[in-house]
Amino acid sequence: MADWNTLEQELEQLKKEGRYRPLTVWESGSNAWMTLKGRSVLQMSSNNYLGLTNHPRMKKAAIQAIDKYGVGSGSVRTITGTLDIQHYFELELARFKGTEAALVFQSGFTANQGVLGSLLGAEDVVISDELNHASIIDGIRLTKAHRKVFAHKNMDQLEAALQASAGFKKRIVVTDGVFSMDGDIAPLPTIVELAEKYDAFVYVDDAHASGVLGKNGKGSTDHFGLHGRVHIQIGTLSKAIGAVGGYVACDQILKDYLIHKARPFLFSTSQVPAVTATCFAAIRVLQQSGDLIEKLWENATYFRSKVQALGFNTGMSETPIIPIIVGNPALTMKFSDLLLQEGVFAQGIVYPTVAMDKGRVRFIITAKHTREDLDFALNALHHAGRQLSLI
Ligand SMILES: *Cc1c(COP(=O)(O)O)cnc(C)c1O
């Protein structure tokens, strides 16, 4: 008789290694302080960088869109058609990003599947940073393209890979803009220079840079002043933008191509209008309230320097993503559990998301954290870190 024995064994193994994680069930919405089992807990693992999930303008936009359009989009846009709000939102996104065009997907994950999956053929080569996000890796796996991986941010290895790639039809260099587990920034100016030297396309996934880096949160291309020199910018609407969705900002030819070829666009229902409306409002909020992004960076700089002063290792962090590197998976999870006892929620991240000896508790600082909140977390870190002899 069919049973799940082998799955159960794998789960048992995870428990033995301290890597088993039941889902945390919150009793309130995404915010700096949230309710867990009736208790108020400081949330420090959320991608809600600017607190936009609860922004009054965005909530109002969603409610108005439900009144006008209902709750669903009907189907895929190539079959049923595109709602005007979806059309205008893409024009707005392209304007915001400074590109000819933009195309929205259901998530950042499916944007990578759709773009990489349709762009890369057997005669092409993709050159990818070893720490790129899982959705990039999976997007590449969907294709027959030749793959080369360079050590994290190692520009000599990137150049060697480009040098050895002259025979391919297309060369595409792919990188995260901000690396999600380490919080460091890609060396985009050098990547662009090398790509130009060897006639390659540049593909940047700005999931953690959208709403965080660049003027008004326009992303890493804007941060480095590389407009017109990055061919493909992936963004997410699920993190700082506060809702859900993903997009590619690119030229019109690529957009037209993707509308005909990108499988998540062709075979999965489009974003619901309330979400489109709320993302539309978010772009307006970003353009009008630079103070949120300023506060975000001020908080991140303060927290990182204090964590380092306590004696913790924050790895390569240079953004509001601040990992505390612990090492062993079980110890990492223990540290995270102790912090929760102190009222601070910061998720332990272990193998296979990061290397076996690189387990970490990852903090994401937001604009909604007050100085008192950050000090509260630092105090908890001091206690828990001492208890486990990490500091
Ligand atoms: C989070 C993330 C994604 C996925 O975005 P979603 O909109 O949550 O699907 C893609 N790429 C990177 C680099 C990410 O960090």
The ligand as an SDF file (V2000), in Angstrom:
LIG
                    3D

 15 15  0  0  0  0  0  0  0  0999 V2000
   12.1880   37.1120   -2.5290 C   0  0  0  0  0  0  0  0  0  0  0  0
   12.9320   37.0090   -3.7860 C   0  0  0  0  0  0  0  0  0  0  0  0
   12.2940   36.6000   -4.9660 C   0  0  0  0  0  0  0  0  0  0  0  0
   10.8680   36.1580   -4.9720 C   0  0  0  0  0  0  0  0  0  0  0  0
    9.9840   37.2340   -4.9160 O   0  0  0  0  0  0  0  0  0  0  0  0
    8.4480   36.9570   -4.5820 P   0  0  0  0  0  0  0  0  0  0  0  0
    7.7360   38.1330   -5.1260 O   0  0  0  0  0  0  0  0  0  0  0  0
    8.3360   36.7840   -3.1130 O   0  0  0  0  0  0  0  0  0  0  0  0
    8.0740   35.6970   -5.3160 O   0  0  0  0  0  0  0  0  0  0  0  0
   13.0190   36.5970   -6.1290 C   0  0  0  0  0  0  0  0  0  0  0  0
   14.3180   36.9460   -6.1560 N   0  0  0  0  0  0  0  0  0  0  0  0
   14.9730   37.3140   -5.0520 C   0  0  0  0  0  0  0  0  0  0  0  0
   16.4010   37.7290   -5.1330 C   0  0  0  0  0  0  0  0  0  0  0  0
   14.3000   37.3560   -3.8170 C   0  0  0  0  0  0  0  0  0  0  0  0
   14.9550   37.7260   -2.7040 O   0  0  0  0  0  0  0  0  0  0  0  0
  1  2  1  0
  2  3  1  0
  2 14  2  0
  3  4  1  0
  3 10  2  0
  4  5  1  0
  5  6  1  0
  6  7  2  0
  6  8  1  0
  6  9  1  0
 10 11  1  0
 11 12  2  0
 12 13  1  0
 12 14  1  0
 14 15  1  0
M  END
$$$$
